[in-house]
Amino acid sequence: MISYQDKFYYFMVDDDGVWLSDDAFTAKITRFESGNDVLEHFLIDGKPLIKMIDKLDECEPI
């Protein structure tokens, strides 16, 4: 789970990759190949997560 400007993003990992999920971890919304893929391709305010790391309010490990 990560949060940025009072918005929360939830991720779950399974055999098919890393998924953007709902807060109950019941919906698989967007699939990423790996954690690195999330860092490079998940966008917040149009910027890759890797460039937003220092601006996140909170981050809990997967």
N, C-alpha and C positions, 0 to 999 in steps of 0.2 A: 504494500500500500504506500502511496505517496500522496502528499497534498501540496497544493500550490494555490495561494490566494483563496483559501477556504473551499477549494474544490478538491475532491478526493478521487484517486484513480487506483483501481484494484487489479492485481495481476495474479494469475495462478499458472502453475506449471504442471504439464502432464507429458505423456510419451510423444505427443504431437507437437510440442513446443511450449511457448509462453503465450498466455491469452490475457488480453484486457478483459476484465470481468465486471459483473455487478458486485455490489457490496456483500451479497450473500454467497458469492462464489458459485452461483448456479447457472449463469449465462456466459457463454463463450462469445465475446463480441468481435474481437480482432485477434488474429493469430500472428505471432512472431516466431521466427525460427529458433531464437535463443535470447538470453538476457542481453547479449551484445547487440542483437538485432533491435531489441526494445530501445536500448540507449541511442542507437543510430537513427531509427525510423519512427519512434513514437514522438509525435509533435505536441508541444504545449505552446500556445500562442504563436503557432507557425514555426517554432524552433525545435530542433531535435533535443530530446531529453538530455543527451550528453552535454549540451551547452547550457542547460537549465539547472544542472545539479546543485550549484552553489546558491540558487535562488529558491529551492524547495523549502517549504515550511517544515515538512516532516517526511521521514522515510523509514519504513520498517522492512527488514529483509524478507525475501520470499521464503 
